[in-house]
Amino acid sequence: MPSIGAGQRPARKTKTGAGNGIRTRDIQLGKLALYQLSYSRSRGLPEAAPKLARHRAAIKGGAARGDVPPAVTLNRVPERKQRCKLGGTPTIPPPWSESDEAAHLENRLREVRVAAGLSQQTLAERSGLTRQAINSIEAGHYLPNTASALRLARVLGCRVDEIFRLSDEIPTCGVELWKKALKPAIRGPVRLALARLRGSIVAHPLVEQMALTEGFSPADGVLEDVGGHASARLLAEPRQIEETAFLAGCDPALGILASHLERSHPELRLAWLPLASRAALGALSAGGAHVAGSHVRDPKSGQFNVAQARRALAVSGGLVVAFAGWEQGLMVRHGNPLKLRDMTDLTRTGIRFVNREPGAGSRESFDALLAKAKVPAARIGGYENVVASHMAVARTVSAGGADAGMGLRAVAHACGLDFVPLVEICFDLAIPADLVEHRAVAAMLELLHSRRLRADLAALPGYDVSRIGTVIDRFAPAGRGRR
């Protein structure tokens, strides 16, 4: 055995495996370093990076060679748990955790902090966290635990749910109601337009003329050549055109759907084409739309929209998805001065009716009601007087151009008309199978399950959204059988 000279120290014993060994002291220091790391994170303290890196590297190197006992093998704990589990050391929860919930959490920490006039460093000092921790939380890399969230809320002078909330949770806030626009007779949910004005959230009720918007639609391009090879000078970004889907249909609420998609996915867009039911299905069949909405009942089965969608999508196949149920009936002047109640009342002398164009679902509903009441269309004064939308019918009645017209309760309500309910209607969406994965279409289908969209639509008088987003039917191209 070789002698040990003066001043020399005996060689350290090592635990060896296949390859080079790892010193027992490094294993123990590595365990201590991991405990210190957990403790530092729990207090929002900076990590001792050089030492931790060296000792963790030592353990990793040994683990790769099989030199480290199982009790101290370095396994990165999933971030959603973030706990130190080595050798009986205390479990100290960190001030944040990283989990799948982050994708479903709306984080407003930066917005609230800036509104309070605090820097990240000041907020960190007052809440007992580090500036790095605040930055990571604001960036969405970590979620604070309960204690840290409560401390942040206390420093910022607000509730925790004003900083963090589930993305599908509908928040509330106090508003200054613009009462001049709200008549005492209006009952039930009232939709609002909101904006901050001199420190208050001012709310304008969306009633009467405020419920409807009129104006020119912005163009994506300008046609420059009407010859054999048409071209357009682009006004919209090419990327936006790629991410746009045409949504055809007559339901005025399709504008709400398009707006909600823009809010949740600013890079995507639904361009609403206000077409009557059969015109919308025709555009879908001919390749002129990505999605078509309709409210047409099949006279044989009594089912809405499925048979018509199958015919329109015979080549591609596709699916039918529920959107909304309506109350449909007669829109009449305020107070219903002529006491119109049913189809037979429309045959009275002097009664003027305004109809929808052929191919419109409302016209087909009206014709079905006439047939059920055994009233010939020729006895309806104004049957041939047609307009091209629900809104146009309401405006005609409101302006005194007709005494009654077929339409929706929500439209009558918005235009200050009375409403006589006659039938319940289903308005559904037909989508070709090859377009379901289009980014805007896929986002729209996901959006149909949004609580915010449902709440907005449910506030419309006569709208039923209990079935929204339900796949009613799915079918293969004609001749290939049902899927």
TIBA-994393 format. One record per residue (C-alpha): x negated, y negated, z. Coordinates in pm, whole numbers, plus 50000, padded with zeros to 5 digits. Each point is the difference from the previous one (the first is absolute). Example, Ala and Ser with C-alpha at 12.3 -4.5 7.8 and 13.67 -1.06 7.14 Angstrom:
2
+-------+-------+-------+
|     u |     v |     w |
+-------+-------+-------+
| 48770 | 50450 | 50780 |
| 49863 | 49656 | 49934 |
+-------+-------+-------+
//
This chain:
483
+-------+-------+-------+
|     u |     v |     w |
+-------+-------+-------+
| 50000 | 50000 | 50000 |
| 49839 | 49669 | 49904 |
| 49903 | 49771 | 50286 |
| 50153 | 49658 | 50050 |
| 49747 | 49724 | 50002 |
| 50001 | 49704 | 50233 |
| 50270 | 49750 | 49930 |
| 50191 | 50246 | 49784 |
| 50365 | 50091 | 50063 |
| 50140 | 50348 | 49940 |
| 50192 | 50038 | 49672 |
| 50377 | 49970 | 50037 |
| 50200 | 50312 | 49962 |
| 50230 | 49996 | 49704 |
| 50308 | 50193 | 49905 |
| 49921 | 50141 | 49658 |
| 50206 | 50161 | 49730 |
| 49947 | 50049 | 49632 |
| 49754 | 49723 | 49918 |
| 49874 | 49720 | 50218 |
| 50127 | 49968 | 50357 |
| 50181 | 49727 | 50185 |
| 49891 | 49893 | 50346 |
| 50235 | 50063 | 50293 |
| 49940 | 49643 | 50119 |
| 50132 | 49866 | 49666 |
| 50312 | 50210 | 50041 |
| 50066 | 49857 | 50345 |
| 49927 | 49646 | 49882 |
| 50229 | 50055 | 49704 |
| 50283 | 50104 | 50232 |
| 49939 | 49689 | 50209 |
| 49990 | 49784 | 49687 |
| 50335 | 50133 | 49883 |
| 50154 | 49927 | 50338 |
| 49856 | 49648 | 49988 |
| 50141 | 49959 | 49650 |
| 50350 | 50098 | 50118 |
| 49974 | 49769 | 50299 |
| 49877 | 49707 | 49788 |
| 50282 | 50042 | 49754 |
| 50258 | 50015 | 50280 |
| 49874 | 49665 | 50133 |
| 49956 | 49840 | 49660 |
| 49624 | 49975 | 50071 |
| 49731 | 50010 | 49731 |
| 49837 | 50337 | 49946 |
| 49633 | 50060 | 50077 |
| 49949 | 50083 | 49636 |
| 49629 | 50100 | 49978 |
| 49999 | 50244 | 50292 |
| 50340 | 50145 | 49917 |
| 49902 | 50050 | 49640 |
| 49674 | 50173 | 50097 |
| 50155 | 50238 | 50252 |
| 50304 | 50076 | 49788 |
| 49767 | 50073 | 49708 |
| 49803 | 50234 | 50222 |
| 50313 | 50194 | 50093 |
| 50121 | 50008 | 49640 |
| 49664 | 50133 | 49886 |
| 50007 | 50274 | 50256 |
| 50362 | 50089 | 49929 |
| 49920 | 50038 | 49632 |
| 49729 | 50254 | 50090 |
| 50208 | 50178 | 50260 |
| 49779 | 49879 | 50284 |
| 50268 | 49825 | 50206 |
| 50223 | 50198 | 50237 |
| 50372 | 49985 | 49909 |
| 50074 | 49792 | 50310 |
| 49808 | 49706 | 49860 |
| 50043 | 50041 | 49625 |
| 50084 | 49661 | 49854 |
| 50346 | 50013 | 49847 |
| 50149 | 49668 | 49903 |
| 50334 | 49982 | 50173 |
| 50284 | 49895 | 49766 |
| 50046 | 49625 | 50025 |
| 50365 | 50035 | 50086 |
| 49897 | 50157 | 50335 |
| 49670 | 49816 | 50059 |
| 49909 | 50186 | 50317 |
| 49668 | 50119 | 50142 |
| 50026 | 50375 | 50063 |
| 49637 | 50092 | 50073 |
| 49901 | 50202 | 50303 |
| 50267 | 49887 | 50244 |
| 49931 | 49629 | 49966 |
| 50297 | 49777 | 50081 |
| 50245 | 49931 | 49717 |
| 50012 | 49625 | 49945 |
| 50253 | 49877 | 49743 |
| 49862 | 49735 | 49766 |
| 50165 | 49659 | 49961 |
| 50113 | 50104 | 49654 |
| 50067 | 50312 | 49800 |
| 50002 | 50076 | 49631 |
| 50290 | 50209 | 49877 |
| 50250 | 50061 | 49727 |
| 50230 | 49756 | 50180 |
| 49781 | 49715 | 49874 |
| 50150 | 50045 | 49655 |
| 50349 | 49946 | 50147 |
| 49914 | 49711 | 50233 |
| 50039 | 49634 | 49916 |
| 49707 | 49817 | 50158 |
| 50047 | 49622 | 50048 |
| 49713 | 49940 | 50245 |
| 49806 | 49765 | 49773 |
| 50313 | 49802 | 49911 |
| 50102 | 49959 | 50365 |
| 49643 | 49921 | 50110 |
| 49958 | 49728 | 49736 |
| 50341 | 49853 | 50088 |
| 49886 | 49983 | 50363 |
| 49683 | 49815 | 49896 |
| 49762 | 50263 | 50139 |
| 49681 | 50133 | 49846 |
| 49920 | 50370 | 50008 |
| 49731 | 49934 | 50261 |
| 50235 | 49804 | 50228 |
| 50271 | 50265 | 49975 |
| 49744 | 50272 | 50071 |
| 49870 | 49824 | 50312 |
| 50347 | 49935 | 50140 |
| 50129 | 50351 | 49931 |
| 49691 | 50189 | 50119 |
| 49912 | 50141 | 49659 |
| 49709 | 49932 | 49767 |
| 50017 | 49781 | 49691 |
| 49914 | 50311 | 49796 |
| 50301 | 50178 | 50148 |
| 50230 | 49708 | 49913 |
| 49862 | 49994 | 49647 |
| 50054 | 50376 | 49959 |
| 50358 | 49978 | 50126 |
| 50080 | 49710 | 49767 |
| 49847 | 50189 | 49709 |
| 50224 | 50298 | 50074 |
| 49712 | 50235 | 50078 |
| 50117 | 50069 | 50354 |
| 50321 | 49986 | 50200 |
| 49982 | 49865 | 50356 |
| 50113 | 50215 | 50288 |
| 50286 | 49888 | 50222 |
| 49788 | 49812 | 50254 |
| 49805 | 49810 | 49732 |
| 50318 | 49913 | 49808 |
| 50159 | 49864 | 50318 |
| 49692 | 49790 | 50077 |
| 49998 | 49860 | 49646 |
| 50370 | 49912 | 50023 |
| 49949 | 49830 | 50338 |
| 49714 | 49787 | 49868 |
| 50194 | 49908 | 49685 |
| 50317 | 49923 | 50194 |
| 50230 | 50236 | 49810 |
| 50149 | 50349 | 50010 |
| 49805 | 50303 | 49885 |
| 50256 | 50067 | 49724 |
| 49929 | 49654 | 49861 |
| 49643 | 50115 | 49931 |
| 50044 | 50370 | 49920 |
| 50311 | 50172 | 49873 |
| 50096 | 50295 | 49784 |
| 50015 | 49900 | 49636 |
| 50361 | 50122 | 49965 |
| 50115 | 49820 | 50316 |
| 50210 | 49691 | 49932 |
| 49881 | 49708 | 50215 |
| 50219 | 49717 | 50132 |
| 49938 | 49632 | 50065 |
| 50189 | 49698 | 50123 |
| 50131 | 49769 | 49729 |
| 50155 | 49654 | 49962 |
| 50322 | 50073 | 49812 |
| 50096 | 49746 | 49734 |
| 50360 | 49996 | 50121 |
| 50131 | 49769 | 49727 |
| 49980 | 50292 | 49759 |
| 50177 | 50251 | 50225 |
| 50377 | 49989 | 50018 |
| 50166 | 50128 | 50319 |
| 50213 | 50241 | 49796 |
| 49697 | 50204 | 49888 |
| 49964 | 50320 | 50201 |
| 49765 | 50297 | 50003 |
| 49631 | 50005 | 49903 |
| 49885 | 49682 | 49830 |
| 49693 | 50012 | 49777 |
| 49755 | 49713 | 50052 |
| 49725 | 49814 | 49819 |
| 49725 | 49913 | 50251 |
| 49710 | 49757 | 50004 |
| 49793 | 49826 | 50265 |
| 50074 | 49627 | 50011 |
| 49831 | 49768 | 50249 |
| 49939 | 50271 | 50255 |
| 50336 | 50181 | 49974 |
| 50125 | 50288 | 49788 |
| 50289 | 49844 | 49808 |
| 50270 | 50240 | 49874 |
| 50226 | 49924 | 49703 |
| 50291 | 50248 | 49977 |
| 50019 | 50161 | 49656 |
| 50371 | 49936 | 49946 |
| 50200 | 49861 | 49710 |
| 49770 | 49833 | 49745 |
| 49694 | 50070 | 50221 |
| 50053 | 50374 | 49954 |
| 49945 | 49979 | 49624 |
| 49702 | 49873 | 49811 |
| 50006 | 49861 | 49649 |
| 49709 | 49891 | 49787 |
| 49772 | 50100 | 49720 |
| 49810 | 50326 | 50035 |
| 49622 | 49959 | 49976 |
| 49854 | 50148 | 49680 |
| 49710 | 50245 | 49979 |
| 49922 | 49896 | 49644 |
| 50110 | 49798 | 49699 |
| 50078 | 50162 | 49667 |
| 49770 | 49861 | 49733 |
| 50074 | 50214 | 49695 |
| 50342 | 50128 | 49899 |
| 49863 | 50168 | 49688 |
| 49911 | 50363 | 49957 |
| 49746 | 49996 | 50282 |
| 50140 | 49808 | 50296 |
| 49754 | 49868 | 50255 |
| 50034 | 49812 | 50325 |
| 49789 | 49735 | 50164 |
| 49967 | 50125 | 50357 |
| 50104 | 49776 | 50285 |
| 49971 | 50271 | 50266 |
| 49683 | 50185 | 50093 |
| 49957 | 50326 | 49802 |
| 49964 | 50190 | 50327 |
| 50339 | 49872 | 50117 |
| 50162 | 50117 | 49678 |
| 49854 | 50347 | 50057 |
| 50147 | 50006 | 50351 |
| 50350 | 49885 | 49898 |
| 50305 | 50226 | 49965 |
| 50325 | 49900 | 49829 |
| 50305 | 50053 | 50220 |
| 50325 | 49983 | 49802 |
| 50344 | 49975 | 50157 |
| 50284 | 49769 | 50097 |
| 49990 | 50012 | 50381 |
| 49911 | 49649 | 50124 |
| 49814 | 50168 | 50289 |
| 49734 | 50126 | 49758 |
| 49846 | 49655 | 50034 |
| 49967 | 50066 | 50374 |
| 49829 | 50333 | 49928 |
| 49754 | 49828 | 49765 |
| 49923 | 49732 | 50260 |
| 49934 | 50254 | 50274 |
| 49759 | 50186 | 49774 |
| 49813 | 49677 | 49934 |
| 49975 | 49934 | 50374 |
| 49868 | 50345 | 50087 |
| 49785 | 50051 | 49687 |
| 49895 | 49659 | 49857 |
| 49804 | 50172 | 49725 |
| 50310 | 50183 | 49871 |
| 50318 | 49868 | 49842 |
| 50353 | 50102 | 49906 |
| 50132 | 49793 | 49711 |
| 50378 | 50008 | 50030 |
| 50196 | 50024 | 49673 |
| 50366 | 49912 | 50081 |
| 50171 | 50246 | 49766 |
| 50340 | 50169 | 50032 |
| 49998 | 50369 | 50097 |
| 50013 | 50162 | 49656 |
| 49766 | 49740 | 49850 |
| 49752 | 50071 | 50282 |
| 50019 | 50376 | 49940 |
| 49961 | 49938 | 49627 |
| 49685 | 49797 | 50062 |
| 49866 | 50278 | 50222 |
| 50069 | 50265 | 49737 |
| 49840 | 49793 | 49722 |
| 49683 | 49929 | 50198 |
| 50086 | 49640 | 50087 |
| 50008 | 50034 | 50379 |
| 49828 | 50195 | 50276 |
| 50309 | 50022 | 50225 |
| 50370 | 49953 | 49928 |
| 50282 | 49939 | 50246 |
| 50360 | 50090 | 49923 |
| 50341 | 50043 | 50162 |
| 50193 | 50218 | 49756 |
| 50230 | 50279 | 50117 |
| 50022 | 50320 | 49798 |
| 50372 | 50058 | 49928 |
| 49960 | 50379 | 50008 |
| 49802 | 50050 | 50321 |
| 50088 | 49674 | 50173 |
| 49630 | 49961 | 50087 |
| 49822 | 49672 | 49944 |
| 49703 | 49957 | 49766 |
| 49854 | 50354 | 49984 |
| 50155 | 50113 | 49670 |
| 49912 | 49669 | 49836 |
| 49641 | 50015 | 50129 |
| 49960 | 50356 | 49870 |
| 50100 | 49887 | 49654 |
| 49770 | 49697 | 50011 |
| 49706 | 50211 | 50122 |
| 50064 | 50308 | 49786 |
| 49654 | 49976 | 49841 |
| 49786 | 49919 | 50305 |
| 50197 | 50138 | 50292 |
| 49999 | 49804 | 50321 |
| 50186 | 49927 | 50319 |
| 50290 | 49796 | 50134 |
| 49944 | 49813 | 50326 |
| 50273 | 49833 | 50209 |
| 49980 | 49624 | 50041 |
| 50321 | 49854 | 50145 |
| 50372 | 50044 | 50037 |
| 50230 | 49707 | 49922 |
| 50350 | 49886 | 50073 |
| 50144 | 49905 | 49662 |
| 50329 | 49830 | 49935 |
| 50167 | 49679 | 49888 |
| 49824 | 49669 | 50054 |
| 50267 | 49731 | 50037 |
| 50009 | 49634 | 50095 |
| 49959 | 49905 | 50364 |
| 50312 | 50084 | 50198 |
| 50130 | 50224 | 49720 |
| 50277 | 49751 | 49913 |
| 50158 | 50234 | 49742 |
| 50015 | 50291 | 50248 |
| 49831 | 50245 | 49762 |
| 49970 | 50346 | 50157 |
| 49983 | 50268 | 49729 |
| 50009 | 50074 | 49628 |
| 50371 | 49938 | 49962 |
| 49964 | 49646 | 50137 |
| 49766 | 49922 | 49711 |
| 50284 | 50061 | 49752 |
| 50202 | 49705 | 50130 |
| 50063 | 49721 | 49758 |
| 49734 | 49730 | 50004 |
| 49733 | 50203 | 50183 |
| 49662 | 49955 | 49833 |
| 49740 | 50273 | 50032 |
| 49629 | 49985 | 49911 |
| 49847 | 50332 | 49895 |
| 49653 | 50145 | 49958 |
| 49848 | 50102 | 49667 |
| 50036 | 50357 | 49861 |
| 49736 | 50227 | 50156 |
| 50011 | 49827 | 50336 |
| 50071 | 50223 | 50298 |
| 50247 | 49746 | 50139 |
| 50204 | 50011 | 49681 |
| 50010 | 50380 | 50012 |
| 50110 | 49987 | 50364 |
| 50274 | 49751 | 49910 |
| 50117 | 50217 | 49709 |
| 50015 | 50303 | 50230 |
| 50211 | 49806 | 50251 |
| 50234 | 49889 | 49721 |
| 50038 | 50359 | 49882 |
| 50070 | 50120 | 50353 |
| 50266 | 49731 | 50044 |
| 50134 | 50077 | 49650 |
| 49960 | 49638 | 49896 |
| 49913 | 49945 | 49632 |
| 49701 | 49771 | 49941 |
| 50213 | 49797 | 49756 |
| 50212 | 49878 | 50291 |
| 49703 | 49833 | 50172 |
| 49972 | 49637 | 49897 |
| 49636 | 49924 | 49922 |
| 49890 | 50364 | 49969 |
| 49797 | 49906 | 49690 |
| 49844 | 49699 | 50174 |
| 49658 | 50140 | 50093 |
| 49686 | 49876 | 50176 |
| 49669 | 50178 | 50051 |
| 49935 | 50024 | 50376 |
| 50154 | 50021 | 50347 |
| 49892 | 49643 | 50064 |
| 50157 | 49878 | 49676 |
| 50335 | 50152 | 50102 |
| 49983 | 49828 | 50339 |
| 49907 | 49665 | 49849 |
| 50285 | 50021 | 49751 |
| 50252 | 50060 | 50279 |
| 49841 | 49738 | 50223 |
| 50015 | 49739 | 49721 |
| 50367 | 50073 | 49932 |
| 49942 | 50170 | 49667 |
| 50177 | 50315 | 50125 |
| 50213 | 50110 | 50293 |
| 49825 | 50331 | 50062 |
| 49711 | 50216 | 49888 |
| 49844 | 50334 | 50093 |
| 49691 | 49972 | 50219 |
| 49821 | 50058 | 50328 |
| 50099 | 49883 | 50346 |
| 49649 | 49860 | 50051 |
| 50023 | 49789 | 49684 |
| 50347 | 49872 | 50092 |
| 49873 | 49909 | 50345 |
| 49700 | 49815 | 49858 |
| 50220 | 49797 | 49765 |
| 50264 | 49909 | 50259 |
| 50269 | 50224 | 49852 |
| 50245 | 50237 | 50163 |
| 49969 | 50370 | 49933 |
| 50257 | 50279 | 49955 |
| 49828 | 50340 | 50047 |
| 50103 | 50271 | 49754 |
| 49727 | 50264 | 49972 |
| 49661 | 50106 | 50139 |
| 49713 | 50021 | 49751 |
| 49658 | 50169 | 50002 |
| 49713 | 49819 | 49832 |
| 49703 | 50231 | 49941 |
| 49661 | 49987 | 49828 |
| 49891 | 50231 | 49715 |
| 49625 | 50054 | 49950 |
| 49823 | 50201 | 49726 |
| 49780 | 50280 | 50134 |
| 49687 | 49866 | 49830 |
| 50041 | 49656 | 50158 |
| 50053 | 50105 | 50361 |
| 49627 | 49963 | 50070 |
| 49974 | 49654 | 49845 |
| 49857 | 49788 | 50281 |
| 50286 | 49751 | 50012 |
| 50264 | 50273 | 49971 |
| 49835 | 50215 | 50270 |
| 49976 | 49698 | 50230 |
| 50367 | 49920 | 49933 |
| 50104 | 50355 | 50094 |
| 49806 | 49971 | 50325 |
| 50145 | 49655 | 50064 |
| 50355 | 50139 | 49986 |
| 49933 | 50149 | 50345 |
| 49883 | 49667 | 50146 |
| 50197 | 49876 | 50300 |
| 49955 | 49642 | 49884 |
| 50154 | 50067 | 49659 |
| 50284 | 50196 | 50154 |
| 50075 | 49721 | 50245 |
| 49999 | 49741 | 49720 |
| 50239 | 50200 | 49781 |
| 50224 | 50104 | 50291 |
| 50058 | 49632 | 50078 |
| 50175 | 49960 | 49663 |
| 50378 | 50027 | 50048 |
| 50138 | 50329 | 49869 |
| 49659 | 50166 | 49951 |
| 49933 | 50349 | 50137 |
| 49634 | 50106 | 50010 |
| 50040 | 50321 | 50198 |
| 49893 | 50207 | 49696 |
| 49726 | 49774 | 49866 |
| 49690 | 50190 | 49889 |
| 50176 | 50339 | 49991 |
| 49920 | 50209 | 49693 |
| 50343 | 50092 | 49865 |
| 49883 | 50212 | 49709 |
| 49678 | 50110 | 49834 |
| 49997 | 50162 | 49658 |
| 49767 | 50123 | 49730 |
| 50021 | 49898 | 49635 |
| 50304 | 50142 | 49822 |
| 49955 | 50367 | 49920 |
| 49742 | 50071 | 50273 |
| 50236 | 50063 | 50288 |
| 50050 | 49832 | 50334 |
| 49700 | 49927 | 50223 |
+-------+-------+-------+
//
